[in-house]
Amino acid sequence: MENSYEKLKRKCLVTGTLFQDKEFPASNQSLFMRPPWSSYLTEWKRPRDIVKDPKFIVAKSLYMDFEQGELGNCWFVAAAASLAARDWKLLNHVVPHDQSFKEGEYAGIFRFNFWQYGTWKEVIIDDCLPTRNGKLIFTANTKQDNEFWVALLEKAYAKLYGSYEAIDGGRIHDALLDLTGGIAELIKVKTASTQKTDRRPPRLSQHAHHHGRRHLREWNGPWSDKSEEWSALSPSERTDQAFNKRDDGEFWISISDFKENFDELEFCHLSPESMTPVIAVTPQPYVWKREDFTGRWIRGVSAGGPLKSFTSRLFWSNPQYRVKIEGDENKEKCSVVISLLEYTNRLEKNDADISIGFVVFKLKPGKEPPPHVRLTAENYYEHTPQLVDTSGVFWPYRERSMHFLLEPGSYVVVPCTYRPNQESEFYLRIFSELPATAEFTEEPLGPSEDIGPPTEDMIERLFHRYSGADGKVDAFGLQKIVTEAKLQEFGKSEGYSLETCRALLSLNDYRQPFVRGLIDLEKVRKVWSYIQMWTTAFHTADVSEDNTVDAFELKEMFKKI
């Protein structure tokens, strides 16, 4: 069965036309995030109008020959280069190699695949590229100017996020996530105080984009390709693998120089085991158990912020996920990798960065809450969950991931933000080397326990006092009954307005419109059961006892009605 790309390509080949992408047109609309579109002197050209013999991929092309051009996206270019340098099988999935400019195959249409929160998304583009004076103004291969896969990949990435401007500035691990679906990890090499006094020697060649983040190009200090340290080694020590003078951007560097010249390490692990202390050397691929979820922090409902106290009602309002790791609890610990990603919208660059993280608790055997019962400030001391670990310092980055060694048993993972009431969607992945299950803990709405029936004598006595000769009461009679009943049942009553009682009358008979606005004893009892349930739920939720409920209390109230 043909997919969208194949249908579009076949149609172009049959009609002898070149594909034009109306969703991402060859205009300034695709360059900038929002109107009014800035005036930017560009001419959109197809590769065959730029060079005589365009190629999609040139054999033996070097990944270090990519240049970013006028767009501040060296983070994306570096990620694409890393993929091309290390994993051509995965690159072939992102950049399908069966595309070309050959006669009979070329239709001006290309496709690329990007990982987006658990699924691979195909992005289809035309091959019109922004140029100036006949040259590409963004990413290009400077040594093989007839190779275009990187420039087209960049265009597809810009379409994925809405515009070229949307990918102006970012982090390498963000792009690697989109290109691999791996697990991003960032390690701080220097503390903030060290970075403030940082003075790098001129031996480190570097460049900066508009955010001021530096990306290494080549190391020219000790143990670099042409340094004298290599001459001091014996031939046996200086192996071909260790010493290679190819101009490929790879080099050796001492630990001390590395710590002096680098602020951060950004990783993208293609599989969870590369985050563990020991990487298996078995030729058999290791099968991890994975559970993933999409969730949301909602202001006033589920965006409770960080853990500041074990009895914080705000913190426990965050989403909770119950994880069960199978196995004998007396046996060794197993590796578990937890990855939390924030959904990002690059078209909303003015939004404040949200720092994300998560907390892991272990549930003690015999003290686990029943299924679908969340941990709360009120039941914390009843269940006494043990704090296992956290994701560490909150960072305003797209992903936060950590490796843990956990014993078999039950755990609760609580994703959270650095500040309460910050809204965002998130994607949670949990990997375990032992069989494991995970589920979102959401208490069902509705009464948590049966509310006892009203006192029959009280309701019947009040009904007979205020009912007419026909054995029915109107809104006036109902008003007197429920006001007095509430006073006797709950010890106080502010009364009910006549309009409220009319609404209660209508609510009771919403399926069968009544003629005269009268109800009998059975329906009065039903109305009173509603009031009893609502009042009980309100007082249960109003833990502050100020006769009001806030958004978090309202959520608890709804569970009971």
C-alpha positions as CSV (number, residue, x, y, z in Angstrom):
1,M,0.0,0.0,0.0
2,E,1.4,3.4,-1.0
3,N,2.0,6.0,1.6
4,S,1.5,9.8,1.1
5,Y,5.1,10.3,-0.1
6,E,4.9,7.5,-2.7
7,K,1.5,8.8,-4.0
8,L,2.7,12.4,-4.3
9,K,5.9,11.3,-6.0
10,R,4.2,9.0,-8.5
11,K,1.7,11.7,-9.3
12,C,4.5,14.1,-10.1
13,L,6.4,11.6,-12.2
14,V,3.2,10.8,-14.2
15,T,2.3,14.4,-14.8
16,G,5.9,15.5,-15.4
17,T,5.8,18.2,-12.7
18,L,8.0,18.9,-9.7
19,F,6.5,18.8,-6.3
20,Q,5.6,22.1,-4.6
21,D,5.1,22.0,-0.8
22,K,2.1,24.3,-0.1
23,E,2.4,23.5,3.7
24,F,6.0,24.9,3.8
25,P,6.2,27.3,0.8
26,A,9.3,28.6,-0.8
27,S,8.9,32.1,0.7
28,N,9.8,34.1,3.8
29,Q,6.8,32.6,5.5
30,S,8.9,29.5,6.0
31,L,11.9,31.5,7.2
32,F,10.2,33.3,10.1
33,M,8.0,32.2,13.0
34,R,5.1,34.6,12.6
35,P,3.9,37.6,10.5
36,P,4.7,40.2,9.5
37,W,7.3,38.2,7.5
38,S,10.6,40.1,7.7
39,S,12.2,41.2,4.4
40,Y,15.1,38.8,3.8
41,L,16.9,38.8,0.5
42,T,16.7,35.2,-0.7
43,E,16.0,33.3,-3.8
44,W,14.6,29.8,-3.5
45,K,16.2,27.4,-5.9
46,R,16.2,23.6,-6.5
47,P,19.6,21.9,-6.3
48,R,19.6,21.3,-10.1
49,D,19.5,25.1,-10.5
50,I,22.4,25.6,-8.1
51,V,24.9,23.0,-9.4
52,K,25.1,21.0,-12.6
53,D,25.3,17.5,-11.1
54,P,23.3,17.5,-7.8
55,K,23.7,14.4,-5.6
56,F,21.6,13.4,-2.6
57,I,24.5,11.6,-0.9
58,V,28.1,11.7,-2.2
59,A,30.1,8.6,-1.5
60,K,33.0,9.1,1.0
61,S,31.7,12.6,2.0
62,L,33.1,13.7,5.3
63,Y,30.8,14.7,8.1
64,M,33.2,17.4,9.2
65,D,32.6,19.3,6.0
66,F,29.2,20.6,7.1
67,E,28.9,24.3,7.7
68,Q,25.8,25.9,9.2
69,G,25.7,29.1,7.3
70,E,23.7,32.1,8.5
71,L,21.4,30.2,10.8
72,G,22.4,29.7,14.4
73,N,21.8,26.0,14.4
74,C,25.3,24.5,14.8
75,W,23.7,22.3,17.5
76,F,21.6,20.6,14.8
77,V,24.5,20.4,12.3
78,A,26.7,18.8,14.9
79,A,23.9,16.2,15.7
80,A,23.5,15.4,12.0
81,A,27.3,15.1,11.7
82,S,27.5,12.8,14.7
83,L,24.8,10.5,13.3
84,A,26.6,10.4,9.9
85,A,29.9,9.6,11.5
86,R,28.7,6.8,13.8
87,D,25.5,5.1,12.7
88,W,24.7,4.9,9.0
89,K,22.0,2.3,9.6
90,L,20.1,4.7,11.8
91,L,20.9,7.6,9.5
92,N,19.3,5.6,6.7
93,H,16.1,5.6,8.7
94,V,16.2,9.3,9.3
95,V,17.5,10.1,5.8
96,P,16.2,7.3,3.5
97,H,19.0,6.6,1.0
98,D,16.7,5.6,-1.8
99,Q,16.2,9.2,-2.8
100,S,18.1,10.8,-5.7
101,F,18.3,13.4,-8.5
102,K,18.5,10.7,-11.1
103,E,16.5,11.0,-14.3
104,G,13.2,9.0,-14.0
105,E,13.4,9.1,-10.2
106,Y,13.6,12.8,-9.4
107,A,10.3,14.6,-8.8
108,G,11.4,17.5,-6.5
109,I,10.0,15.7,-3.5
110,F,12.0,14.3,-0.5
111,R,11.1,12.7,2.8
112,F,12.8,12.4,6.3
113,N,11.8,10.8,9.6
114,F,12.0,12.4,13.0
115,W,11.3,10.9,16.4
116,Q,8.6,12.8,18.3
117,Y,7.8,11.5,21.8
118,G,7.5,7.8,21.1
119,T,6.6,7.8,17.4
120,W,8.5,8.4,14.2
121,K,7.0,11.2,12.1
122,E,7.5,11.4,8.3
123,V,8.1,15.0,7.0
124,I,7.7,15.5,3.3
125,I,9.2,18.6,1.6
126,D,10.0,19.9,-1.8
127,D,13.7,20.6,-2.6
128,C,13.5,24.4,-3.0
129,L,16.3,25.9,-0.8
130,P,17.0,29.5,0.2
131,T,20.0,30.9,-1.6
132,R,21.8,34.2,-2.2
133,N,24.0,34.8,-5.2
134,G,23.6,31.2,-6.2
135,K,24.9,29.8,-2.9
136,L,23.0,28.1,0.0
137,I,22.6,30.5,2.8
138,F,22.1,27.8,5.5
139,T,23.7,24.4,6.0
140,A,25.8,23.1,3.2
141,N,28.7,20.7,2.5
142,T,31.6,23.1,1.8
143,K,33.9,20.4,0.2
144,Q,31.2,18.6,-1.8
145,D,28.9,21.5,-2.9
146,N,26.8,19.1,-5.0
147,E,25.7,17.0,-1.9
148,F,22.3,18.1,-0.6
149,W,21.0,15.6,2.0
150,V,22.1,17.8,4.9
151,A,20.5,21.0,3.5
152,L,17.3,19.1,2.8
153,L,17.3,17.4,6.2
154,E,17.6,20.9,7.7
155,K,14.6,22.1,5.7
156,A,12.5,19.1,6.9
157,Y,13.6,19.9,10.5
158,A,12.6,23.5,10.1
159,K,9.2,22.4,8.7
160,L,8.8,20.0,11.7
161,Y,9.0,23.0,14.1
162,G,7.3,25.6,11.9
163,S,10.1,27.7,10.4
164,Y,13.8,28.1,9.9
165,E,13.8,30.8,12.7
166,A,12.3,28.2,15.1
167,I,15.5,26.1,14.9
168,D,17.8,29.1,15.4
169,G,19.4,28.2,18.7
170,G,19.2,25.0,20.6
171,R,21.1,22.1,22.2
172,I,22.8,19.2,20.6
173,H,21.0,16.6,22.6
174,D,17.6,18.0,21.5
175,A,18.5,17.4,17.9
176,L,19.9,14.0,18.7
177,L,16.7,13.0,20.4
178,D,14.7,14.0,17.3
179,L,17.2,12.1,15.1
180,T,17.5,8.9,17.2
181,G,14.7,8.6,19.8
182,G,17.5,7.9,22.3
183,I,17.9,9.0,25.9
184,A,19.6,12.3,26.4
185,E,21.9,12.9,29.3
186,L,23.8,16.1,30.3
187,I,26.7,16.1,32.7
188,K,28.1,19.3,34.2
189,V,31.9,19.3,34.0
190,K,32.3,22.7,35.7
191,T,30.4,24.4,38.4
192,A,28.8,27.8,37.8
193,S,31.5,29.5,39.8
194,T,34.2,27.9,37.7
195,Q,32.6,29.0,34.5
196,K,32.5,32.6,35.5
197,T,36.3,32.8,35.7
198,D,36.9,30.6,32.7
199,R,39.8,31.6,30.5
200,R,40.4,29.1,27.7
201,P,43.9,29.0,26.1
202,P,44.1,29.8,22.3
203,R,45.0,26.1,21.6
204,L,41.3,25.4,21.5
205,S,39.7,26.4,18.2
206,Q,36.1,27.2,18.6
207,H,33.1,29.2,17.4
208,A,30.0,30.6,19.0
209,H,26.4,31.0,17.9
210,H,24.2,33.8,19.0
211,H,23.5,32.3,22.5
212,G,27.2,32.2,23.2
213,R,27.4,28.5,23.6
214,R,30.8,27.1,22.3
215,H,31.2,24.1,20.2
216,L,34.6,22.4,19.7
217,R,36.1,22.2,16.3
218,E,39.6,20.9,16.9
219,W,42.0,20.6,19.8
220,N,45.6,21.8,19.2
221,G,47.1,21.3,22.6
222,P,48.9,18.3,24.2
223,W,48.1,14.9,22.6
224,S,46.5,16.6,19.6
225,D,47.3,15.1,16.2
226,K,50.6,17.0,15.7
227,S,51.7,17.3,19.3
228,E,55.2,16.2,20.5
229,E,53.8,14.0,23.2
230,W,53.2,11.2,20.6
231,S,56.9,11.1,19.7
232,A,57.7,10.0,23.3
233,L,55.7,6.8,23.0
234,S,57.1,3.5,21.9
235,P,55.9,2.0,18.6
236,S,53.9,-0.6,20.5
237,E,52.1,2.1,22.6
238,R,51.5,4.3,19.5
239,T,49.0,1.9,17.8
240,D,47.2,2.8,14.6
241,Q,44.0,3.0,16.6
242,A,45.4,5.4,19.2
243,F,47.4,7.5,16.8
244,N,45.7,8.5,13.6
245,K,46.5,11.8,11.8
246,R,43.4,11.9,9.7
247,D,41.8,15.3,9.4
248,D,38.5,14.0,10.8
249,G,37.9,16.2,13.8
250,E,38.7,13.4,16.3
251,F,41.6,13.8,18.8
252,W,43.1,12.7,22.1
253,I,43.1,15.0,25.1
254,S,44.3,14.6,28.7
255,I,41.7,14.5,31.5
256,S,43.1,17.7,33.1
257,D,42.9,19.6,29.8
258,F,39.4,18.2,29.2
259,K,38.2,19.5,32.5
260,E,39.8,22.9,32.0
261,N,38.3,23.4,28.5
262,F,34.8,21.9,28.7
263,D,31.7,23.0,30.6
264,E,29.3,20.2,29.8
265,L,29.1,16.7,28.2
266,E,26.0,16.0,26.2
267,F,25.2,12.4,25.5
268,C,22.5,10.6,23.5
269,H,22.3,6.9,24.5
270,L,20.7,4.8,21.8
271,S,19.8,2.2,24.3
272,P,19.4,2.2,28.1
273,E,22.4,-0.1,28.9
274,S,24.8,2.6,27.8
275,M,23.7,4.6,30.8
276,T,24.5,1.7,33.2
277,P,27.9,1.3,34.9
278,V,28.7,-1.9,33.0
279,I,27.9,-2.3,29.3
280,A,27.2,-5.8,28.3
281,V,29.7,-7.3,25.7
282,T,27.4,-10.2,24.7
283,P,26.7,-10.2,21.0
284,Q,23.0,-10.8,21.8
285,P,21.0,-7.5,21.9
286,Y,19.7,-6.8,25.4
287,V,16.0,-6.6,25.7
288,W,14.7,-3.9,28.1
289,K,11.2,-3.6,29.4
290,R,9.8,-0.2,28.6
291,E,6.7,1.6,29.7
292,D,5.8,5.1,28.4
293,F,3.2,7.7,29.2
294,T,2.0,11.1,28.1
295,G,0.9,13.4,30.9
296,R,0.3,17.0,31.7
297,W,0.9,19.5,34.4
298,I,-2.2,21.7,34.7
299,R,-2.2,24.9,36.7
300,G,-4.3,24.5,39.9
301,V,-4.9,20.8,39.3
302,S,-1.7,18.8,38.7
303,A,1.2,21.3,38.6
304,G,2.2,21.0,42.2
305,G,5.9,21.9,41.8
306,P,8.9,20.3,43.6
307,L,9.2,18.3,46.8
308,K,9.6,20.7,49.7
309,S,7.9,18.6,52.3
310,F,6.6,15.0,52.6
311,T,3.2,16.4,53.6
312,S,3.0,19.1,50.9
313,R,-0.5,19.0,49.3
314,L,0.9,20.8,46.3
315,F,3.6,18.2,45.6
316,W,1.3,15.2,45.9
317,S,-1.1,16.8,43.4
318,N,1.5,16.1,40.6
319,P,0.9,13.1,38.3
320,Q,1.9,9.8,39.9
321,Y,3.0,6.5,38.3
322,R,3.0,3.2,40.1
323,V,5.9,0.9,39.0
324,K,6.2,-2.7,39.9
325,I,9.5,-4.4,39.3
326,E,9.1,-8.2,39.4
327,G,11.6,-10.5,41.1
328,D,12.8,-11.6,44.5
329,E,13.2,-8.6,46.8
330,N,16.1,-10.3,48.5
331,K,18.1,-10.6,45.3
332,E,20.4,-8.0,43.7
333,K,19.3,-4.7,42.4
334,C,18.5,-4.1,38.8
335,S,19.1,-1.2,36.4
336,V,16.2,1.2,35.8
337,V,16.4,4.2,33.5
338,I,13.8,6.9,33.8
339,S,13.5,9.6,31.1
340,L,11.2,12.6,31.4
341,L,10.7,14.9,28.4
342,E,8.9,18.2,28.2
343,Y,6.8,18.8,25.1
344,T,8.4,21.8,23.4
345,N,6.9,24.3,21.0
346,R,9.7,26.2,19.2
347,L,7.1,28.6,17.8
348,E,6.6,30.0,21.3
349,K,10.2,31.1,22.0
350,N,9.0,33.9,24.3
351,D,7.6,31.4,26.8
352,A,9.6,31.0,30.0
353,D,11.8,27.9,30.2
354,I,10.3,25.2,32.5
355,S,12.8,23.2,34.6
356,I,11.6,19.6,35.0
357,G,12.5,16.7,37.2
358,F,11.1,13.7,39.0
359,V,11.1,12.0,42.4
360,V,11.2,8.2,43.1
361,F,9.6,6.6,46.2
362,K,9.6,3.0,47.2
363,L,6.4,1.5,48.7
364,K,7.0,-0.7,51.7
365,P,5.5,-4.2,51.5
366,G,2.3,-4.3,53.5
367,K,1.9,-0.6,53.4
368,E,1.2,-0.1,49.7
369,P,-1.9,2.0,48.9
370,P,-4.7,0.1,47.2
371,P,-4.7,0.2,43.4
372,H,-5.7,3.5,42.0
373,V,-5.1,5.3,45.3
374,R,-2.6,8.1,45.1
375,L,-0.2,9.1,47.8
376,T,-1.3,12.3,49.4
377,A,-0.3,14.6,52.3
378,E,-3.1,13.1,54.3
379,N,-2.1,9.4,53.8
380,Y,1.6,9.9,53.8
381,Y,2.2,8.7,57.3
382,E,-0.2,5.8,56.8
383,H,1.8,4.4,53.9
384,T,5.3,6.0,54.7
385,P,6.8,5.7,51.3
386,Q,10.6,5.7,51.3
387,L,12.4,8.4,49.3
388,V,14.8,6.6,46.9
389,D,16.3,9.4,44.8
390,T,15.5,12.3,42.6
391,S,16.6,13.4,39.1
392,G,18.9,15.9,40.8
393,V,19.2,19.6,40.1
394,F,16.4,21.1,38.0
395,W,17.6,22.2,34.6
396,P,15.6,24.1,32.0
397,Y,16.2,21.5,29.3
398,R,13.9,19.4,27.3
399,E,14.8,16.0,28.9
400,R,15.9,14.8,32.3
401,S,17.1,11.3,32.6
402,M,18.7,9.2,35.3
403,H,20.0,5.7,35.9
404,F,19.0,3.9,39.1
405,L,19.8,0.6,40.8
406,L,16.5,-0.5,42.3
407,E,15.5,-3.6,44.2
408,P,12.4,-5.6,43.0
409,G,9.3,-4.1,44.5
410,S,6.8,-1.3,44.1
411,Y,7.7,2.3,43.4
412,V,6.0,5.6,42.7
413,V,7.5,8.1,40.2
414,V,6.3,11.7,40.5
415,P,7.2,14.0,37.6
416,C,7.3,17.7,38.6
417,T,8.4,21.2,37.7
418,Y,10.7,23.5,39.6
419,R,7.9,25.9,40.3
420,P,4.2,25.2,41.1
421,N,1.6,26.0,38.5
422,Q,3.8,25.8,35.4
423,E,1.8,24.1,32.7
424,S,3.2,21.7,30.1
425,E,2.7,18.3,28.5
426,F,5.4,15.7,29.2
427,Y,6.5,12.3,28.0
428,L,7.7,9.7,30.6
429,R,9.7,6.6,29.7
430,I,10.6,3.9,32.2
431,F,13.2,1.2,31.2
432,S,13.9,-1.8,33.4
433,E,16.2,-4.8,32.8
434,L,13.8,-7.0,34.9
435,P,10.2,-7.6,34.0
436,A,8.2,-4.5,35.2
437,T,4.8,-2.9,34.8
438,A,3.8,0.7,35.3
439,E,0.5,2.5,35.3
440,F,-0.8,6.1,35.9
441,T,-2.4,6.3,39.3
442,E,-5.7,8.1,38.9
443,E,-8.4,7.8,41.4
444,P,-11.8,7.2,39.8
445,L,-14.3,10.0,40.2
446,G,-17.4,9.4,42.3
447,P,-18.2,8.8,45.9
448,S,-15.3,7.1,47.7
449,E,-17.8,5.5,50.1
450,D,-21.5,5.2,50.4
451,I,-23.2,8.0,52.1
452,G,-25.8,6.8,54.5
453,P,-29.5,7.3,53.7
454,P,-31.2,10.3,55.3
455,T,-33.1,9.9,58.5
456,E,-36.4,8.7,57.2
457,D,-38.4,10.1,60.1
458,M,-36.9,13.6,59.7
459,I,-37.6,13.9,56.0
460,E,-41.0,12.4,56.2
461,R,-42.0,14.5,59.2
462,L,-40.9,17.7,57.4
463,F,-42.6,16.7,54.2
464,H,-45.9,16.1,55.9
465,R,-45.6,19.5,57.6
466,Y,-45.1,21.5,54.3
467,S,-46.9,19.3,51.7
468,G,-50.4,20.1,50.4
469,A,-53.5,18.0,50.3
470,D,-52.3,16.3,47.1
471,G,-49.2,14.9,48.8
472,K,-46.7,17.1,46.9
473,V,-44.6,20.2,47.6
474,D,-43.6,23.1,45.4
475,A,-40.3,25.1,45.4
476,F,-41.5,27.0,48.5
477,G,-42.1,23.9,50.4
478,L,-38.9,22.3,49.3
479,Q,-37.0,25.3,50.4
480,K,-38.3,24.9,54.0
481,I,-37.7,21.2,54.1
482,V,-34.1,21.2,52.9
483,T,-33.2,24.3,55.1
484,E,-34.5,22.7,58.2
485,A,-33.1,19.2,57.3
486,K,-29.6,20.6,56.8
487,L,-29.8,22.4,60.2
488,Q,-30.7,19.2,61.9
489,E,-28.3,17.0,60.0
490,F,-25.2,19.2,59.9
491,G,-25.7,21.5,62.8
492,K,-25.9,24.7,60.7
493,S,-27.7,26.0,57.6
494,E,-27.4,29.2,55.7
495,G,-30.6,28.3,53.9
496,Y,-31.3,27.9,50.2
497,S,-32.6,30.5,47.9
498,L,-35.9,30.0,46.1
499,E,-34.1,29.9,42.8
500,T,-31.8,27.1,44.0
501,C,-34.8,25.1,45.1
502,R,-36.5,25.6,41.7
503,A,-33.2,24.3,40.1
504,L,-33.3,21.3,42.4
505,L,-36.8,20.6,41.4
506,S,-35.8,20.8,37.7
507,L,-32.8,18.6,38.3
508,N,-34.9,15.9,39.9
509,D,-37.3,15.8,37.0
510,Y,-35.0,16.6,34.1
511,R,-36.1,13.6,32.1
512,Q,-39.8,14.2,32.6
513,P,-40.8,17.9,32.5
514,F,-43.3,18.5,35.2
515,V,-46.5,20.5,34.6
516,R,-47.0,22.3,37.9
517,G,-43.5,22.2,39.5
518,L,-44.5,19.7,42.3
519,I,-42.7,16.7,43.6
520,D,-43.8,13.9,46.0
521,L,-42.1,12.4,49.1
522,E,-39.9,10.0,47.1
523,K,-38.4,12.7,45.0
524,V,-37.9,15.0,48.0
525,R,-35.9,12.2,49.6
526,K,-33.8,12.0,46.4
527,V,-33.2,15.8,46.4
528,W,-32.1,15.6,50.0
529,S,-29.7,12.7,49.2
530,Y,-28.0,15.0,46.6
531,I,-27.7,17.8,49.2
532,Q,-26.3,15.4,51.8
533,M,-23.7,14.0,49.3
534,W,-22.6,17.5,48.1
535,T,-22.3,18.9,51.6
536,T,-20.3,15.9,52.9
537,A,-18.0,16.1,49.9
538,F,-17.5,19.8,50.4
539,H,-16.6,19.6,54.0
540,T,-14.3,16.6,53.3
541,A,-12.5,18.6,50.6
542,D,-12.3,21.8,52.6
543,V,-9.3,20.8,54.7
544,S,-8.5,24.4,55.5
545,E,-11.9,24.8,57.0
546,D,-12.4,28.3,55.6
547,N,-15.8,27.4,54.0
548,T,-14.3,27.6,50.5
549,V,-12.4,25.2,48.2
550,D,-9.5,26.0,46.0
551,A,-8.6,24.3,42.8
552,F,-6.8,21.4,44.5
553,E,-9.6,21.0,47.0
554,L,-12.2,21.1,44.2
555,K,-10.4,18.1,42.6
556,E,-10.8,16.1,45.8
557,M,-14.4,17.2,46.1
558,F,-15.2,15.9,42.6
559,K,-13.9,12.5,43.5
560,K,-16.6,12.2,46.1
561,I,-19.6,13.2,43.9
